[in-house]
């Protein structure tokens, strides 16, 4: 279980499309795994209280503790490396600004773009509101913030060779819009994300809450793209339970309606209650 958490963390840190904030989330899994192990191991030691099993139980606990602290240390090391890399990129971009405009930049929490089509619309709306429509930021600094916001390699390379000048901001923005403002691909990616969501391998409140959040993100995005999500009830209620762990599937079969198809809202309510246990 601990190794699964570490695998998730490493996969996140190796994916350039994730933000640093998202990369830190799997650390919560380690704490959850630690608490779960201690609870189960305590129960085992109570049940297996025979003297001949005492040494085996102690060794099992020590082995897990060593793995746990080693994994936490590795995870923190990876996060520090990512944060330092991000800082270096920001300094490099700032050094490309013309001397005439190289002033202390205001601290703006600019949104990040992963380079995924399904993330484009939310990024575009946020960047437009925070940076593009901001009258206090000139064009050259808007381009600086735009380049700094691109975390995905496919997006960053698209405007990487464009010089940081006032005249180039609109050209860079148009290049990105032309590439990623593809409604068909965006819709397909959101639908694919729902179908490809990984099956939960354990009954975990954290994992269930994450599934709720991810599902809502894609459904809301599809609805904003004028897709008839209100008519997808049967499909969603059939698809999403297949992504649950064994215990959750069993509970859903018990609590779901027996003489009609459950609604998507009822399924989400069921998940919400399990996540709050």
N, C-alpha and C positions, 0 to 999 in steps of 0.2 A: 504493500500500500504506500509506504514511504517512497519507494523507488518510482511508483507511478506519479506521485506529486513532483519528484525531482525531474522526471521525464517531461511533465507538463511545463515546468518552469524553464527547462532548457529549450524546449520547442518554442516557447514564447520569446526567449531572449535571442534565439537564432533567427527569428522572423522579423525582418526589417519593417514590416508593416504595422507592428504593434508600437504603441506609445509606451514611454517609461512608466506611466501610471498603471497601465494594464499589465505591464511586465511584473509589477510588484504584487499583483493579486494572488498568484499561486502560493505565496508565503503563508497566507491564511490556511491553506490546505495542510501545511506542515503542522501547525498548531492543533488543528482539528484531528489529524492523524495521531499526534502525540497523546492527546487526551483520550482518544478512542483506545489506543494501545494500553495505556495505563489502566483504564476501566476493565478491559477484557483480561489483561494479565493479572490484575488483582483477583478477579473472579476465578481464574484458573488456579492461582496459588491457594485460594481458599478451598477449592474442590480437590486439588491434588496436594494435600497437606502431608503426605507420607514423607518421612525423612529421606528416603532414597531419591525422591524427586526434587528435593530442595535445591541441590546443586544445579540441576538442569534448569529449573525455573530462574535461578539467579543468573545463570549464563545467558539465558534467553533475554532477560531484561537488560543486562549489560551490553549484549550485542546490538540490541535495538537502540539503546541510548547512544552508543558510539556512532551508529549509522545516522541517527537523527542529528546529532551535533555536527557531524562531518558534512551532512547535506545542507544544513542551515548556513554553515560557514561558506560553502561553495556558492550557495544561492546569493548571499550578500556580496561575495566577491564579484559575481557576474553582474549584479545590479550596479555596483560601484563602477565597473568597467564601462557599462552602457552610459551612465551619467557623465563620466569623464569624456567619452567619445562625443556625446551631444554638446558638451561645453566647447570642445575643440572645434566642432563644426561651426558653432556660433561665432567663435573668434575668427575663424577663417573667412566666413562670409563678411563679417564686419570690416576685415582688412581690405576687402575688395571695393568698399565704398570709396567714391572720390573724396579727396582731402577736403574739398569745399563743403561736403555734407557729413563728414565723419565727426558727428557730435554724439554726446551721450544719449542713447536711444531710450524712449520711455518704456517702462515695464508694462508690457501688454501680454496678456495670456492668450496668444494667438492659437487657433485650433490647428490640429495636425491632420494631415491626409495620408492615409496608408497606401494609396495607390490602387485600392480595390474599388471597382465600379459601384458596389453597394454602399460605399462610404462617401461617394462624391457629393450627393445632394446635401447631406447634413453639413459636410465641410464647406461647400460653396455658400450655403446660407449663413453659416457662422462667420466665415471669413469676410463675406460681403458686409455683414452688420458691424463686425468689430474693426476691420481694417479698411476695406475698400470704400465704405461710405463715411469714414472718419475724416472730417475736414482738417484736423490738426496734423495729419500725416501726409507728407508730400509723396510724389510718385516713386521716387528712388527708394524711399524707405518702405513703401508698400511692396515693392519688388523684393527688398531685403527680407521682409516678414514672410512673403510668399515662399521664397526659396527655403527659408528656415522651417516653414510649416510642412514641407514635403518630406515625409519619412520613407515612403515606398520608393524603391529604386526606379520603377518604371516611370513614376511621376517626376522624380527629382532629375533624372537624366534628360527628360524632355526639355527642360529649360536651363539645364546646368551650364550650357555654353553661352547663355545670354548674359551680356555684360550688365552690371548694376548701374544703369543710367536711367534718368527720368523718362526718356523716350521709349524704353523697352518694357515698362510695366504692362501696358495694355496688350502688347504683342504676346508677352508671356502668359497673361491671363487668357487670352483668346486661344493660344495653343492648348492649354490645359482643358478649356471648355470644349474645344473641338474634339479632343481625344476622349474625354470622360463623360460628356453630356450625351450619352447614348441610352435612351429610355428603354429600348428593347433589352440591351445587355444588363442594365441596372435591375430591371424586373426579373430577368432570368436568374441573376446572381442571388437576389433575395429569396426567390422560390427554392433555388438549389440549396441555400443555407439551411432552410427548414427541413428539406428532405435528407440532407447530409449531416444533420446534427448528430454527434456521436451518442451512442447508447450509454446511459449511466451505468457504471459497474458496481455502485453501492448505494444504499439508502442514506443519502447525505442531504441535510438541510441546505448546506452551501451550494451543492451541485443542483438541487431542485430550484433554488432561488435564481441561480445563474441561467437555468433553462427558461424560467419564466421571463427574465429580463431580455434574453436573446430573442425569444419568440415574439415578445411584444415589439421589440425594435423592428423586426422584419415585417410584421403585420402592419404596424403604423406606417412604415415606409411604403409598402405596397398600396395601402389605402390612400396615401398622399399622391401616389402615382395613378390614381383613378382606377385602381383594380377593384373588382367586386368582392372584396374580402368578406363582406357580410353574408355572401351566399356560399362560402367555403366551409360552413360549419361541419358538415358530415365528413369531408376530407380531412380537416384538421383534427377532429375528434378520433378519427381512425389512425392517422399518421402519428401524432405526438405521443400517445401512450406506448407505442412501440419503442420509444426512445428511453423509457423509464426502466429502472432496476426491477428485479423480480418482485421484491416486497411491495413496491409502489404499484406495480401492475396488478398484483393480487388485491390490494386495497381498493384500487380504482374499480375493479370488477365487482367488488362488494357494494361500493357506495354509488356507482353510476346507475342511472335509471334502467330498469329491466324491460319495460314495455315500450320504450321509444329511444331514439338516438339522443344522447346528451348534447347539450349546447357547448360551444367553445367556452363561454363564460363559466359554465358549471365546471368544466375541466380545469380552468385556471383557478377557480375558487378552491377546488380540491387540492391542487398543487400548493396554493398559498397556505392552506391549513397544514399540509405536511411540512412545509418549509419553516413554519412557526413552532413546531414541536419542541 
